[in-house]
């Protein structure tokens, strides 16, 4: 029995090693004073300095952050409204149909979504650049937010809304003081997931970017095509650290939000 108990832990350890070993290998050689990834000569910060000295790269980083924040905010707003609309639909067939359409967008290949947006923007005359990338990121993030918010809405007891109405609460009060506070964890989860997906996305962005506008994922791909450069390693290391910080921040915020609820239950 002890061996059986150890097997899942061993399996997880192997999986995590396979997943994280290439990342740490990449980061390790970002401190190499040599120009390759075969022999480590000596420790240096020059590749990280090169990242921050590259003004074009800094502009691209800012573009990526702005796109990610705007798309996350807008998609969260639209996604929450969509989740509320789906949850309060009385027709079960219609609700299931809309939910199925939402889920199809999540599992659809990014290449198809990117190509579809490219065709759409070409047909309606939208120039490829900031606007096209932002619209695309909002579109593929909305279904993610809906999926994160709906479970919280299904957990909510309908009697809470009835009790609020009996106490004289208006529709606005019910929404702002009962529903939104209850589904807040789902909203934050949806926001952070939308933010992460936007920061990481390559396939969709590759199709809809243009006119000198670029994001980090597309830029790293372009840099990698020209040859191995340890600047890519340094940039990848910075992105990894920022991503880890975002995950830790999300869990810290989630714990902080759950603490008052735990106190109330006690």
Secondary structure, 3 states (H helix, E strand, C coil): CHHHHHHHHHHHHHHHHHHHHHHHHHHHHCCECCCCCCCCCCECCHHHHHHHHCHHHHHHHHHHHHHHHHHHHHHHHHHHHHHHHHHCCCCHHHHHHHHHHHHHHHHCCHHHHHHHHHHHHHHHCCCCCHHHHHHHHHHHHHHHHHHHHHHHHHHCCHHHHHHHHHCCCCHHHHHHHHHHHHCHHHHHHHHHHHHHHHHHCCHHHHHHCCCCCCCHHHHHHHHHHHCCCHHHHHHHHHHHHHHHHHHHHHHHHHHHHHHHHHHHHC
